Amino acid sequence: MSTRRVVVAAVVMAAAAVLAGGVVASAFDWSASSAELEAALAKTPPTQVADIAAADGLPARGVFAQITPTGHFCLFDAPLDAPLMGGGGCNAADDPLGGSPVSASLAYDGGPAIESVRDARLIGLAAANVASARVLMSDGSSRVVKLKRSTVGEQLQVFGYRVRRSDLKKGIGPVAIVAHDANGVELGRQPTGIG
């Protein structure tokens, strides 16, 4: 992780979401909190920039972004009707990717064994030159991640991905997000810390 990466505060209520599940790995720093950043996040409503589709009886969620007056770009996933009830992280707004082509966070409910995870979601950012992204799974297979141009932050793409319940039940978890250029050449990857 870049030393420029700062705080994760998401929102004051995000702690409840994190405690109910888990956050395994993140390119966004979840280790510290800042009262000033929390106040800035609570003051301005976030903008929905991507979707996490409903699947396997689980409701749709949104990927929300915010640029704060404290100089942070924040990204988190939350219920569509309660965007302040999500979990996520913040990096410096002038370099939200920390110099990498892709940055991702994994959150899950259940566990700790993959087979007992009820819901696992990946959210993140990709640089403008990333043509495609895939989730590398623990069995060696991969899943396509749909990239969408962000409406918050210039030259960024965003994504939200829900891991299939059928994969989780088989003990197959997401190992990394892999970014590729238009020729299929790997530009970089972000390990998830699970799988």
Secondary structure, 3 states (H helix, E strand, C coil): CCCCCCCCCCCCCHHHHHHHEEEEEECCCCCCCCHHHHHHHHHCCCEEEEEECCECCECCEEEEEEECCCCEEEEEEEECCCHHHCEEEEEECCCCCCCCCEEEEEEEEECCCHHHEEEEEEEEEEECCCCEEEEEECCCCEEEECCEECCCCCCEEEEEEECCHHHHHCCCCEEEEEEECCCCCEEEEEECCCC
